[in-house]
Amino acid sequence: MKVMLGLSGGVDSAVAAYLLKKEGYEVICCFMRNWDAMLNNDVLGNPTINNDQCPQEKDYQDACKVAEKLGLKMMRIDFVKEYWDNVFTYFLDEYKKGRTPNPDVFCNKYIKFGPFLDFAKKNGCDMIAMGHYAKRVDKDGKTYLLKAKDLNKDQTYFLSQISNYQLKSCLFPLGDITKPEVRKIAHELDLESVEDKKDSTGVCFIGERNFKEFLKNYIPAKTGDIVDIETKTVLGRHDGVMYYTLGQRKGLGIGGINGLPTHGWFVCKKDVKNNILYVASGSEDEHLFSDKCTITNINLFNEKIPDGFHMNVKFRYRQKDQGVKVYNNEDGSMTLIFDEPYKAVTPGQACVFYDGDVCLGGGLIDKVYRKDKLLN
């Protein structure tokens, strides 16, 4: 069977390529280029632009070295336009609304498992493969997505929006091994370009940035008032409500106000329409803890989840599983009733559904409530 593997220039996809070859697959490696810093006006907030070599090209060279070492064919494909149209534009639109998006989820749906899968098929491949920590299991004619053996690295959260067809078309060679084992294999193979390379962080395919400066390239800063949600007192000025997250305590610039006792202020609400950033102090219970939310953009791998079903969810990556009951709404959204109040459930973020180790799918957090009072 011929498989096209997304080779990123990191250690995970490198070892995934080796494991596939070891299992007898005909492996073709392909590097995806999805961000053009100069074309996309990515200058502010990107300290690498003026370097002799940008990280993306270094990753490509590292990927080529791995492919050569493993004796595998190497290809390269650009999805710069697709990434801008389907991932980055969504990312910006959500920030303009004052929400907190997770572009990695849609990067998988619309790039790694979308155009890349089409490209692989056009090049005669039967399936694609990725260096994600996740498991795909086929049982009784159905395909399931399961958590990886290495729960610390499990990436099912980011795969929750791919389609059933995309899931059926992909292999995950790292599903049953841990990150330390991956590093060990890379050292045994002498993959010098990646064996000790740090994991990529930051926005999918864009990487680390001074986030506020990065966003200023695309969303003009609009200053406004920082207001105490209890007293409605103006405490200071913000740089733009989209730059702040719920629960944020650092970088508010409102400590030591004359005539007021010292408080530990935190962001509790963002009013985009009126350009006000609301903060609170003291207990987080009333302002950051919620007991119900609605979920939109529902994607399920198999059957519809019945009303009253108890399942676990993750509202953020690497968060421990949280218990909820599910109720389906006529408009296709879901209402989740929490087992207990949960902190900082944030509109725009992905909510991923689990039944034990099985990932059922997921959606996007839309509205958040406490005692039936809308918080966002």
Buried (B, 14 or more C-beta within 10 A) or exposed (E): EEBBBBBBBBBBBBBBBBBBBEEEBBBBBBBBBBBBBEEBEBEBBBEBEEEEEBBBEBBBEBBBBBBEBBEBEBBEBBBBEBBBEBBBEBBBEBBEBBBBBBBBBBBBBBBBBBBBBEBBBEEEBBBBBBBBBBBBEEEEEEBBBBBBBBEEBBBBBBBBBBBBEBBEBBBBBBBEBBBEBBBBBBEEBEBBBBBEBEEBEEBBBBBBBEEBBBBBBBBEEEEBBBBBBBEEEEBBEBBBBBBBEBBBEEEBEBEEBEEEEEBEBBBBBBBBEEBBBBBBBEEBEBBBBBBBBBBBBBBBBBEEBEEEBEBBBBBBBEBEEBBBBBBBEEEEBBBBBBEEBBBBBBBBBBBBBBEEBBBBBBBBBBBBBBEEEEBB
